[in-house]
């Protein structure tokens, strides 16, 4: 089964649920499903900053396993992790391999590797 995760809940969702649960399982090959994408909203985007220990580990696993890493464009712009305008921006100061966009961009990026389920945390 293929899944995509959306990190939408405020607080430490990405650093705790991703950093302490999902990421170690992905690194150890014990997660049990194929993760095809991770989409980040609000302050969860901060985990993708260049130099963030969890973000750097995540970028490595994503590159090895072909996992899409994408930030909400408006959230990334507000947090200084992208430049440009909503609908037309580029990442700035993030780990390698991160994309930025809105739901239509997410759908397009996953279209060649569609998840069976989408899980929002």
Secondary structure as UniProt FT lines:
FT   STRAND          2..7
FT   HELIX           14..22
FT   HELIX           23..28
FT   STRAND          34..40
FT   HELIX           42..48
FT   TURN            50..51
FT   HELIX           53..65
FT   STRAND          68..72
FT   HELIX           73..78
FT   TURN            79..80
FT   STRAND          82..85
FT   TURN            86..87
FT   STRAND          88..91
FT   TURN            96..97
FT   STRAND          98..101
FT   HELIX           103..110
FT   TURN            111..112
FT   STRAND          117..120
//
